[in-house]
């Protein structure tokens, strides 16, 4: 599977997509217009090893709900990501059996290396 979960209104996601120069074999999913399914999230979890690694602690809702003051379980992270797209750390790039989560320079460079062989 070759897929990118991203947010079309996010300038950082747009910049990264431009930088990656993805081949046509990649499927793009705008998580705002096409919600993440439980099955898709489970697949991401299998590759990443945890829901927490997929969770964005920079989301406005994270701050508004004061979630940093709560002890969140893996189930909590999963349910929050399914509840609202902003809780997914973006972009999530899946290249076959490898997953790249987030927008750090290191992660983007690793994704680029993986995609371009």
Secondary structure by P-SEA (a helix, b strand, c coil): cbbbbbbcccaaaaaaaaaacccccbbbbccccccccaaaaaaaaaaacccccccccccaaaaaaccccccccaaaaaaaaaaccccccccbbbccccccccccaaaaaaaaaaaac
